[in-house]
Amino acid sequence: MKGHEGGARGKSGRVFVAVVLGVSTVVLLSSVAGGKEVLRKVLSANSLWISLAFLNALGIISVDALRIALLSSGCDKKLSFWDGMKASIYGFYTSAITPFASGGQPFQIYYLTRIGLKVERSSMIVGVKFISSFTISVIWGLFAIVKYGEKIASIHYIGKLMYLGVAATLVFYAFFLSLVVSSRFGRWFLSLPVVVIPLAFLLKKNKEDIYSIVRDKVDAYKHMLVFVWRHSRVNLLLTFLLSFLMVTMILSGPYIALQAVGGNLPFFEGLSLTAAMSMIFYFIPTPGASGGVEGVFYLVFSKMLSSNLAASSLIVWRFFSYHLSLLLGIILGSGYMIRGDTDG
């Protein structure tokens, strides 16, 4: 019972910090942009585009759930669409309350093992989802630089950072892909003293045990990827197609929000600007990148449109892309906290 209470307090604290950072940044930016005009635009937002923003947010979760259910078809337990929905909501929620938005994938692995999958299979599902989404995000980021590079570079304060973010993301993507594809490279890197010594300290194991664990885990993960490739190539292809749809929906969020408050920006321009600025989000250390995301959004879109349009669209976009995930996660997780269910 104390463990549940301690975990609840910890999560509540992270949610509080994330919400305070995000809301205070939005309030500050809205005040600078003209508070009354910003509020007027939000309250008079087009109901059709608001509905589309809501459907887009639910669609992102639903597509992610389809990916989870699809990738589980070759596993020891076939997950239902509702299992995938819960895993997806928990993933987005945990990302929203952890530094660098980094907790979603580890928690999804944990949750999938709780509902009956082996840890290797859970890791495979989450890993394939991550690789496919990351690949599509990188492709959109490159498209943004090629198509709208001059416009991005002209954005004061943040344009060069967007270029740097795309470059850093490309380097990380190449490294991560090498880590996954080559088990030899993975064993070599994960056995380096700079990696093993901190792991040994954190896990309270000796270095020899860490070397053994690393070798076994990398080999098991490689085996699972090969297994999926050999037996479920159609599922892998479908996963990449669903990932393309999901990432495109995510990147379309700001465009929909702009349309809702009367902004007028070409679809691909809005999507591309979002793709480029999202590369910076990976490196913002606050829970869910809260605070930094709002600032970057405002600087980018106030350059393209008026400051009050940027601020009002920010409120709409951030609610459906972030606060809705918090709300759904809290609602879904309340059953676990109250009843102590093993599967939420």
N, C-alpha and C positions, 0 to 999 in steps of 0.2 A: 504493500500500500504506500509506504514511504517512497519507494522507487517511482511509482506512478505520479505521486504528488510532486516529487523533485523534478521529474521529466516535464510535467505540466507547467511548473513554474519557470523552468528553463525555456521552454517553447514560448510561453506567454511573454517572457522578457524579450526574446528575439523578435517576436511579432511586434511588440510595443516599440522597440528601437527602429525596426524597419518602417513602421507606419509613421512614427514621429519624424524620421529623417525625410521620408518622401513627402508627407503632407506639409511639413514646414518649408521644404524647398519649393513646393507648388505655391504655397501662400506667398512666399517672398517674391517669386517670379511674377505671380499674378498682380501683386501690389505694384511692382516696377512697371508692368505692362499696362496698368490702368485697371484697378480692381473691379470697379462697377461695370465697365464695359465687358471685361472678361466674364464676370458672373452673368451678365445679361445674355451673352452669346451661349453660355453653357445651358442656362435655363430655357432658352428658346431654340435649342438644338433640334435639327430635323429628326422627327420621330422614326422615319423610315431608315435613316442612316444609323441612328442609335440602335434600332432593332437589328440591323445588319451587323453592327459591332458586337452585340450580344451573341448573335448566331455564329459569328466568326470565332468568338472566344470559346463557345461550346464546341464548335467544329474542330478547333485545334486539339482539344482534349479528346474528342471522339476519334479523330484520325490517329492520335497517339495510342489510344486504346485498341484500335484495329491492328496497329503494328504489333502490339504486345500479344494479342490473341493469335495473330497470324504466325509470329515467330515461335509460339509455344506449341504449334501443331506437331512438331517432330520431337517434342519433349515427353518425359514420363507422365506429365499431366497436362491435358489440353485445357487452357484457360478460356473462360467465357468472355464475352464482350464486357460484361459488368465487372469481372475481375480486372480486366484491362483498364476500365474507367477508374476504378478505385486506385489502382497502381499509378495511373497517370495523374490523378488529382493529388495524391500524396507526393508524387515527384515534383510537380509544379509548386506545391505548397512548401515543401522542404527547401527547394531552390530559393524560394522567396524569403526565407528567414535565415539562410546561412551565408557567411562571407563569400564573396566572389560568385554567389549563386551556385555553389559547388556541391551542395548536399543532396540534390535531387536524385542523382544516379545511384550513389551508395544506398540511399534509403529505399529506392525501388528494388534493388537487389535484395536487401533485407526483407522487404515486404513480400516479394515473390517467393522467397524461401519459407516464409511464415505460412503461406497458403499452399505449400506442398511441392514446390520445385527444388531440385538440388541446386546448390550454390553455383556450380559450374554452368548449369543451364540458365539460371537467373542472370549470371554475369554475361553469358553469351547474348541473351535477349537485349539487355541494357546496352551492352557493347556495340552490337550491330545497329541498334537505334541511334546511338551516339555517333558512330562513324558515318552513317548515312545522312543524318541531319547536319553534321559538321561539314561533310562534303558539299552538300547543297548550299549551305551558308557561305562557304568559301567561294563557290562558283558565282553566287549572287554578288559577293563582295568584289570579286575580280571584274564582273560585268559593270558594277558601279564605277570602279576606277577607270575602266576603259571608256565607258559611255559618258560619264559625267565628271571626269577627273578635273577639268578646269573649274567647274562650278564648285566642287568639293574643296579644291585648293583655295578658292576665293573666300571661304568662310573664316571670318576672323577668329583667332584663338584656337579653334578646334579643327580646322581643315587639315593642318599638318599632322595633328594627332590621329585623325581618321586614316591618313595614309600610313602612319606608323603602326596603327592598330591592325590594318590589313596585312602589312608586312610581317608583323609579329605573329599573327594568327596563321599565316602561311607556313612560317618556320615551325610553329608548334604542331600544325597539321601534318607536315612531312615527318616530324619526329614521332608523333603518335602513330602514324600509319606504319612506320618502320618498326615500332615497338610491337604492334599487333601482328603484322605480316610475317616478320622474321623472329622466330622463337630464339634463335641464336643471339640476335641483337638484343632481344628482351632480357634474356638471361644475363648477357654481358652488362647491360646498363643497370639492371636491378641488383646486380651483384657488386657494383662499385662501392667502395668504402663510404663515399659521401651519401649513398642511399642506404646501405646496410646498417651503418653505425647508428643513425637516428632511429631506424626501424627497430633495431635491437634494444635501444634505450626505451622507446615508447612501448614496445610489446613485452619488455622485460624477458628477453630471450638472448642466448648467446649467438655470436655471429654465425657459427656453423649451422644452427637451427634455422637462422634466417636464410642462409644460402640454400638449404634444403627446401624450405617452404617456397622460396622464389622459383627454384627450378621446377618443383612439382606444379605450382600454380600456372606458370607460363606454359608448360607443356600441356596441362589440362585445358587451358584456354585455347591454345593453338589447335588441339585435337577437336574441341567443340566447334571452332570455326570451320575446320576442314570437313567435319561431319555435316554441318549445315550446308556448306557449299556442294557437297556430293549428293545429299539427299533432298535438299529443298531449294534448288536454284530458282525455281519459279517464285517461291516465297521471298527469297532475297530480292529478286527483281521487283516484286510487288511492294516490298518494304521500301525500296529506294523511290518508287513512284509515289507512295504515300508520304514519304519524307519530303519529297519535292513539294507536294501539295501542302503539307503542314508548315514547312518553313516559309513558303510563299504566303500562306494565310497569316503567319506571324508578322512577316515583313509588311503585309498590307494593312496592319492595324492603324498606323499613323495616317495613312491615306484616308481610311474610312472615317477616322476621328476628325480630320481636316474637313472632309465633305460635310460632316454632321454640323459643324459650326460655321459653315459658309466659306470655307477655304477653297481655292481653285488651283490645284497642282496636278500635272499629268501623272497618271497612275505609275508608270515605270520610273519616273523621276522620284516620286515619293517613296516607292519601294526601294530604289537604288540608294537613296540617301539613308534610309533606315538600315539597309544592309551594311553600308560602310560605317555608320556610327555604331552599329551593334558590335563591331569588332573591338570597340573600346570598352564595352560593357564587361567583357571577360576579365578585365584587369582592375575593375573597381572593387575594393575590398569590403565594402559595407554589405550588410545582409540584403540579398537580392539585388545588389548594386544600387540600392535605394539612395536617393540624394544625387548621386552622380548621373544616373540615367536621366532624371528630370532636367538637370542642368545642361547636359549634352543635347537633349531633344530641343530645349528652348533655344539654345545658341544656333543650332542647325536650321530650324524652321523659321525662326524670327528673321534670319538672313533672306529666306526665300519669300516670306510673306510678312504681314504686319506682326508686331509684338503681341497684340492682344489675341490675334488668331492663333499664334503659336502657343500662348499660355492656355487659352480655352480648349484647344485641341489636345493639349498635354493632359488636362484634367480628364477628358473623355477617354483618351487612349490609356492612360495609366490605370484608370479604374477597371477597364475591361481586360487589360493585359496583366495586371498585378494584383489589385485589391480583390478582384473577383476570385482569383486563385486562393488568396488568403481566406476568404469567406467560405469557399467550398471545402477547403482543407479543414477548417475549424468545424464546420458542420459534420463532415464525414468522420473526422477524428473524435468527435464528442462521444460517439457510440463506444469507441474503444476505451476512452478515458472513464466513462460512466460504468460500462458493463465489464471492462477488462477483456473484450473479445480479442482473439488471436488474429483475426483477419479484418478488423476494422468494421 
